[in-house]
Amino acid sequence: MSTKIALITGGSRGLGRNAALKLAKKHHDVILTWHSQQQEAEAVVAEIEQRGGRAAALRLDVSDSNSFNAFAAEVKNLLNEKWQRQQIDYLLNNAGVGMHKPFIDTTAADLDNLYQVHVKGPFLLTQALLPLLADGGHILNVSSGLTRIILPGCSAYAMMKSAMETLTRYQAKELGARRIRVNILAPGAIETDFNGGGVRDNPEMNRWVASQTALGRAGQPDDIGDAIALLLSDEAGWINAQRIEASGGQSI
């Protein structure tokens, strides 16, 4: 059985980094993207290669949709040169930015930025990469527990993620003829540097999250990396067009 190749946007840190390492542990190869943290991305590549896998890192700004055709050409060349392959097997649309601001204070510029990164970016990037995605492959988008759990200050961010949940179902329907599965993972509160690292670094916030979670703690990056590896596995091959929340039972 040939090695599967996953392309992960935003793979230099946080959940993207963890997902890359978890997939490599399952003997998948990885292409990860970085925007501003090249050194961190190259460190992830080095760690995967030290474990016997193959990986590469490419720069990508998901807010710049004009760059996507050139990026797809770069991925195609990389596949030919490094893997002697023409296609990837998995696409994880993970790259993102956070924002915590009350509805009344959210500006048009805030909305434009979030839309570019969280909706327009993955929409058009997936279009550009579809010729490189193998039939029978899997697209995994990333949402948030905040589309279900209402926390003041998160309206704009959650709205964008809700759009991706709707897009996921349409993608699954329209790409089904190629046997491409499309799902969306919605993490709960996780201890990473995302959104300023509040859940990880603020003990009071961490305790509050734990008190709201059925399993009694905040999420760890490993919790999400394991969920991603599971959803991208052949064993999950009949899961399609679904929003899967990984929150430990937060706010139920």
DRENNUKE-710095 format. One record per residue (C-alpha): y negated, z negated, x negated; residue in one letter. Coordinates in pm, whole numbers, padded with zeros to 5 digits, m for minus. Layout:
REM residues N
yy->Y&zz->Z&xx->X&rest->A
...
REM end
This chain:
REM residues 252
yy->00000&zz->00000&xx->00000&rest->M
yy->m00335&zz->00103&xx->m00148&rest->S
yy->m00607&zz->m00150&xx->m00217&rest->T
yy->m00873&zz->m00174&xx->00053&rest->K
yy->m01241&zz->m00149&xx->m00041&rest->I
yy->m01509&zz->m00349&xx->00138&rest->A
yy->m01882&zz->m00280&xx->00126&rest->L
yy->m02084&zz->m00597&xx->00184&rest->I
yy->m02461&zz->m00590&xx->00227&rest->T
yy->m02637&zz->m00896&xx->00094&rest->G
yy->m02347&zz->m01000&xx->m00127&rest->G
yy->m02533&zz->m01173&xx->m00409&rest->S
yy->m02560&zz->m01514&xx->m00242&rest->R
yy->m02466&zz->m01728&xx->00056&rest->G
yy->m02215&zz->m01603&xx->00308&rest->L
yy->m02203&zz->m01253&xx->00161&rest->G
yy->m02108&zz->m01389&xx->m00180&rest->R
yy->m01841&zz->m01611&xx->m00028&rest->N
yy->m01702&zz->m01323&xx->00175&rest->A
yy->m01681&zz->m01106&xx->m00137&rest->A
yy->m01484&zz->m01372&xx->m00323&rest->L
yy->m01253&zz->m01439&xx->m00028&rest->K
yy->m01177&zz->m01069&xx->00015&rest->L
yy->m01113&zz->m01034&xx->m00358&rest->A
yy->m00871&zz->m01327&xx->m00336&rest->K
yy->m00680&zz->m01121&xx->m00079&rest->K
yy->m00665&zz->m00834&xx->m00332&rest->H
yy->m00940&zz->m00622&xx->m00177&rest->H
yy->m01198&zz->m00452&xx->m00397&rest->D
yy->m01566&zz->m00500&xx->m00323&rest->V
yy->m01894&zz->m00311&xx->m00340&rest->I
yy->m02175&zz->m00554&xx->m00275&rest->L
yy->m02546&zz->m00494&xx->m00242&rest->T
yy->m02842&zz->m00693&xx->m00364&rest->W
yy->m03212&zz->m00667&xx->m00298&rest->H
yy->m03388&zz->m00894&xx->m00546&rest->S
yy->m03111&zz->m01097&xx->m00710&rest->Q
yy->m02944&zz->m00855&xx->m00950&rest->Q
yy->m02828&zz->m01123&xx->m01191&rest->Q
yy->m02658&zz->m01319&xx->m00914&rest->E
yy->m02492&zz->m01003&xx->m00783&rest->A
yy->m02360&zz->m00913&xx->m01126&rest->E
yy->m02223&zz->m01267&xx->m01157&rest->A
yy->m02021&zz->m01213&xx->m00838&rest->V
yy->m01887&zz->m00885&xx->m00978&rest->V
yy->m01792&zz->m01058&xx->m01303&rest->A
yy->m01611&zz->m01337&xx->m01117&rest->E
yy->m01410&zz->m01087&xx->m00913&rest->I
yy->m01319&zz->m00888&xx->m01225&rest->E
yy->m01216&zz->m01206&xx->m01408&rest->Q
yy->m00968&zz->m01263&xx->m01126&rest->R
yy->m00822&zz->m00916&xx->m01176&rest->G
yy->m01005&zz->m00731&xx->m00899&rest->G
yy->m01252&zz->m00448&xx->m00911&rest->R
yy->m01609&zz->m00471&xx->m00790&rest->A
yy->m01954&zz->m00319&xx->m00826&rest->A
yy->m02309&zz->m00407&xx->m00721&rest->A
yy->m02574&zz->m00166&xx->m00594&rest->L
yy->m02935&zz->m00229&xx->m00502&rest->R
yy->m03025&zz->m00184&xx->m00136&rest->L
yy->m03327&zz->m00278&xx->00073&rest->D
yy->m03198&zz->m00285&xx->00431&rest->V
yy->m03556&zz->m00278&xx->00561&rest->S
yy->m03610&zz->00067&xx->00402&rest->D
yy->m03415&zz->00306&xx->00623&rest->S
yy->m03557&zz->00606&xx->00435&rest->N
yy->m03341&zz->00507&xx->00138&rest->S
yy->m03009&zz->00507&xx->00323&rest->F
yy->m02903&zz->00867&xx->00263&rest->N
yy->m02962&zz->00825&xx->m00110&rest->A
yy->m02772&zz->00496&xx->m00101&rest->F
yy->m02477&zz->00661&xx->00075&rest->A
yy->m02473&zz->00931&xx->m00196&rest->A
yy->m02474&zz->00655&xx->m00459&rest->E
yy->m02177&zz->00487&xx->m00290&rest->V
yy->m01992&zz->00820&xx->m00275&rest->K
yy->m02045&zz->00878&xx->m00648&rest->N
yy->m01937&zz->00522&xx->m00728&rest->L
yy->m01618&zz->00561&xx->m00526&rest->L
yy->m01533&zz->00882&xx->m00709&rest->N
yy->m01606&zz->00744&xx->m01055&rest->E
yy->m01467&zz->00391&xx->m01029&rest->K
yy->m01190&zz->00423&xx->m00772&rest->W
yy->m01114&zz->00795&xx->m00757&rest->Q
yy->m01152&zz->00751&xx->m00382&rest->R
yy->m01372&zz->00911&xx->m00120&rest->Q
yy->m01394&zz->00631&xx->00136&rest->Q
yy->m01434&zz->00260&xx->00197&rest->I
yy->m01221&zz->00066&xx->00444&rest->D
yy->m01457&zz->m00210&xx->00558&rest->Y
yy->m01831&zz->m00240&xx->00616&rest->L
yy->m01980&zz->m00588&xx->00650&rest->L
yy->m02341&zz->m00575&xx->00770&rest->N
yy->m02441&zz->m00917&xx->00639&rest->N
yy->m02785&zz->m00884&xx->00476&rest->A
yy->m03061&zz->m01066&xx->00658&rest->G
yy->m03364&zz->m01290&xx->00652&rest->V
yy->m03438&zz->m01597&xx->00858&rest->G
yy->m03748&zz->m01705&xx->01046&rest->M
yy->m03831&zz->m02027&xx->01226&rest->H
yy->m04148&zz->m01995&xx->01431&rest->K
yy->m04237&zz->m02087&xx->01789&rest->P
yy->m04246&zz->m01803&xx->02040&rest->F
yy->m04618&zz->m01852&xx->02095&rest->I
yy->m04694&zz->m01813&xx->01723&rest->D
yy->m04468&zz->m01515&xx->01649&rest->T
yy->m04670&zz->m01209&xx->01548&rest->T
yy->m04614&zz->m00836&xx->01580&rest->A
yy->m04560&zz->m00824&xx->01203&rest->A
yy->m04291&zz->m01093&xx->01232&rest->D
yy->m04112&zz->m00891&xx->01498&rest->L
yy->m04138&zz->m00569&xx->01301&rest->D
yy->m03991&zz->m00732&xx->00990&rest->N
yy->m03700&zz->m00889&xx->01175&rest->L
yy->m03632&zz->m00564&xx->01361&rest->Y
yy->m03630&zz->m00359&xx->01040&rest->Q
yy->m03382&zz->m00592&xx->00870&rest->V
yy->m03158&zz->m00705&xx->01154&rest->H
yy->m03147&zz->m00411&xx->01397&rest->V
yy->m03286&zz->m00083&xx->01265&rest->K
yy->m03140&zz->m00143&xx->00919&rest->G
yy->m02774&zz->m00200&xx->01014&rest->P
yy->m02796&zz->00062&xx->01291&rest->F
yy->m02909&zz->00343&xx->01061&rest->L
yy->m02720&zz->00224&xx->00753&rest->L
yy->m02395&zz->00231&xx->00947&rest->T
yy->m02479&zz->00585&xx->01061&rest->Q
yy->m02537&zz->00690&xx->00700&rest->A
yy->m02211&zz->00533&xx->00580&rest->L
yy->m01985&zz->00653&xx->00862&rest->L
yy->m01870&zz->00964&xx->00671&rest->P
yy->m01754&zz->00728&xx->00395&rest->L
yy->m01569&zz->00489&xx->00628&rest->L
yy->m01199&zz->00565&xx->00661&rest->A
yy->m01043&zz->00632&xx->00999&rest->D
yy->m00878&zz->00308&xx->01105&rest->G
yy->m01143&zz->00108&xx->00920&rest->G
yy->m01345&zz->m00188&xx->01042&rest->H
yy->m01716&zz->m00257&xx->01084&rest->I
yy->m01804&zz->m00625&xx->01103&rest->L
yy->m02158&zz->m00708&xx->01205&rest->N
yy->m02311&zz->m01055&xx->01176&rest->V
yy->m02483&zz->m01238&xx->01458&rest->S
yy->m02566&zz->m01606&xx->01497&rest->S
yy->m02468&zz->m01903&xx->01706&rest->G
yy->m02834&zz->m01898&xx->01812&rest->L
yy->m02766&zz->m01621&xx->02064&rest->T
yy->m02578&zz->m01888&xx->02261&rest->R
yy->m02734&zz->m02215&xx->02138&rest->I
yy->m03102&zz->m02231&xx->02230&rest->I
yy->m03316&zz->m02396&xx->01960&rest->L
yy->m03696&zz->m02370&xx->01988&rest->P
yy->m03844&zz->m02163&xx->01707&rest->G
yy->m03558&zz->m01916&xx->01689&rest->C
yy->m03643&zz->m01678&xx->01975&rest->S
yy->m03731&zz->m01370&xx->01769&rest->A
yy->m03439&zz->m01405&xx->01527&rest->Y
yy->m03189&zz->m01469&xx->01806&rest->A
yy->m03323&zz->m01175&xx->02006&rest->M
yy->m03247&zz->m00939&xx->01718&rest->M
yy->m02896&zz->m01077&xx->01684&rest->K
yy->m02841&zz->m01033&xx->02057&rest->S
yy->m02928&zz->m00666&xx->02011&rest->A
yy->m02660&zz->m00640&xx->01743&rest->M
yy->m02405&zz->m00796&xx->01977&rest->E
yy->m02476&zz->m00523&xx->02232&rest->T
yy->m02468&zz->m00252&xx->01965&rest->L
yy->m02130&zz->m00379&xx->01846&rest->T
yy->m01970&zz->m00309&xx->02184&rest->R
yy->m02120&zz->00040&xx->02198&rest->Y
yy->m02005&zz->00115&xx->01844&rest->Q
yy->m01652&zz->00002&xx->01927&rest->A
yy->m01643&zz->00231&xx->02229&rest->K
yy->m01792&zz->00534&xx->02058&rest->E
yy->m01599&zz->00502&xx->01732&rest->L
yy->m01266&zz->00424&xx->01895&rest->G
yy->m01152&zz->00785&xx->01864&rest->A
yy->m01145&zz->00732&xx->01489&rest->R
yy->m00959&zz->00401&xx->01535&rest->R
yy->m01254&zz->00217&xx->01381&rest->I
yy->m01273&zz->m00140&xx->01504&rest->R
yy->m01614&zz->m00302&xx->01543&rest->V
yy->m01662&zz->m00676&xx->01589&rest->N
yy->m01944&zz->m00922&xx->01535&rest->I
yy->m01916&zz->m01269&xx->01381&rest->L
yy->m02156&zz->m01541&xx->01492&rest->A
yy->m02173&zz->m01831&xx->01244&rest->P
yy->m02302&zz->m02169&xx->01352&rest->G
yy->m02511&zz->m02391&xx->01124&rest->A
yy->m02381&zz->m02346&xx->00769&rest->I
yy->m02469&zz->m02525&xx->00444&rest->E
yy->m02627&zz->m02237&xx->00249&rest->T
yy->m02973&zz->m02151&xx->00117&rest->D
yy->m03043&zz->m01945&xx->00431&rest->F
yy->m03370&zz->m02028&xx->00610&rest->N
yy->m03480&zz->m02255&xx->00330&rest->G
yy->m03147&zz->m02435&xx->00296&rest->G
yy->m03231&zz->m02691&xx->00564&rest->G
yy->m02873&zz->m02757&xx->00680&rest->V
yy->m02756&zz->m02790&xx->00321&rest->R
yy->m03046&zz->m02987&xx->00171&rest->D
yy->m03191&zz->m03194&xx->00455&rest->N
yy->m02959&zz->m03492&xx->00522&rest->P
yy->m03118&zz->m03566&xx->00858&rest->E
yy->m03070&zz->m03208&xx->00976&rest->M
yy->m02716&zz->m03204&xx->00844&rest->N
yy->m02630&zz->m03523&xx->01032&rest->R
yy->m02781&zz->m03383&xx->01350&rest->W
yy->m02574&zz->m03064&xx->01322&rest->V
yy->m02261&zz->m03270&xx->01261&rest->A
yy->m02336&zz->m03483&xx->01569&rest->S
yy->m02360&zz->m03165&xx->01781&rest->Q
yy->m02036&zz->m03013&xx->01650&rest->T
yy->m01694&zz->m03086&xx->01799&rest->A
yy->m01528&zz->m03094&xx->01456&rest->L
yy->m01785&zz->m03345&xx->01333&rest->G
yy->m01950&zz->m03167&xx->01040&rest->R
yy->m02177&zz->m02878&xx->00948&rest->A
yy->m02013&zz->m02554&xx->00846&rest->G
yy->m01934&zz->m02461&xx->00485&rest->Q
yy->m01957&zz->m02112&xx->00335&rest->P
yy->m01578&zz->m02113&xx->00299&rest->D
yy->m01545&zz->m02149&xx->00676&rest->D
yy->m01724&zz->m01819&xx->00726&rest->I
yy->m01572&zz->m01639&xx->00429&rest->G
yy->m01225&zz->m01724&xx->00559&rest->D
yy->m01320&zz->m01601&xx->00908&rest->A
yy->m01447&zz->m01272&xx->00766&rest->I
yy->m01131&zz->m01221&xx->00561&rest->A
yy->m00923&zz->m01293&xx->00871&rest->L
yy->m01114&zz->m01050&xx->01093&rest->L
yy->m01092&zz->m00774&xx->00832&rest->L
yy->m00717&zz->m00820&xx->00792&rest->S
yy->m00449&zz->m00598&xx->00943&rest->D
yy->m00325&zz->m00902&xx->01135&rest->E
yy->m00649&zz->m00890&xx->01338&rest->A
yy->m00604&zz->m00521&xx->01410&rest->G
yy->m00605&zz->m00557&xx->01789&rest->W
yy->m00931&zz->m00753&xx->01797&rest->I
yy->m01206&zz->m00509&xx->01886&rest->N
yy->m01553&zz->m00511&xx->02048&rest->A
yy->m01566&zz->m00890&xx->02032&rest->Q
yy->m01825&zz->m01156&xx->01949&rest->R
yy->m01637&zz->m01423&xx->01755&rest->I
yy->m01823&zz->m01747&xx->01701&rest->E
yy->m01738&zz->m01961&xx->01397&rest->A
yy->m01929&zz->m02282&xx->01457&rest->S
yy->m01671&zz->m02558&xx->01471&rest->G
yy->m01759&zz->m02602&xx->01836&rest->G
yy->m02132&zz->m02655&xx->01795&rest->Q
yy->m02324&zz->m02751&xx->02110&rest->S
yy->m02036&zz->m02708&xx->02353&rest->I
REM end
